[in-house]
Amino acid sequence: MMEGKIIKIISNSFTVLSDKEYVCNARGKFRNLKITPLVGDNVEFDSNKKIILNIKERKNSLIRPPIANIDQAIIVASVKEPNLDLYLLDKLLCLIEFNNIKPIICFTKLDLLDDKKDIDNLKKYYQKIGYQVYYNKEGSIKNIFKDKITVIAGQSGAGKSTLLNILDSNLNLQTNNISKALGRGKHTTRHVSLINLLDGWCADTPGFSSLDLREMSLSDIRDNFVEFNLYRDKCAYKDCMHDKEDDCEIKRRLNKDILESRYNNYIKLIRKERV
């Protein structure tokens, strides 16, 4: 029995990296136990029969993209073509925080803007509340990958594959223009796989624009808007949801210490989840 890491899944074939790559099947017991092997899983396998025998305990996992044992997630946010979607960005930040993964923001396509002052201000705000924020052509972004499993996430057409090509030109990943009719990108990544990148592992994932927050309670959503936690003790109610309550400190901080779009996106999230 050998140990390795799943680095690619296509259909029911699992590529496991150990001393070399092995294309394996999974034992039937996983289906019976309703366990789905994921990219990033550390596994025990039979190298002769090429069967995965056991999946080691995960430190975390995501449903979409389906990947396990992630250290950090880079949210790639296009500022134009497609236009910047702050609701999706804040939803991703909330979900990633909830899964105990370090979120990192990377704004792309700044060359399409006539003036990037608004993006510079956004960058400063997200940095102020504790996030690492990069522009896609900043050289310093190359320093964050070593010894980490990194997920690249964001809406289709935002420039995820382009970012990876900038970081390592040898990857030569397929990219595609956005659809003018739909205003969003075509999927260029067909499956999740781990790529060896800058002394770490990186996942280029299929584009998506919807996320599943069903595992999160309303208070989980509230608590993972990180800057709210700095002021919530000053609210009149201990369990203030910062929505309809009077004497709410979060609402008083709007346009001063809390970005209005962040608050509005939070309200949109909790009201959707209440339905």
Secondary structure, 3 states (H helix, E strand, C coil): CEEEEEEEEECCEEEEECCCEEEEEECHHHHHCCCCCCECCEEEEECCCCEEEEECCCCCEECCCCEECCCEEEEEEECCCCCCCHHHHHHHHHHHHHCCCEEEEEEECHHHCCCCHHHHHHHHHHHHCCCEEEECCCHHHHHHCCCCEEEEECCCCCCHHHHHHHHCCCCCCCCCCEECCCCEECCCCCCCEEEEECCEEEEECCCCCCCCCCCCCHHHHHHCCHHHHHCHHHCCCCCCCCCCCCCCHHHHCECCCECHHHHHHHHHHHHHHHC
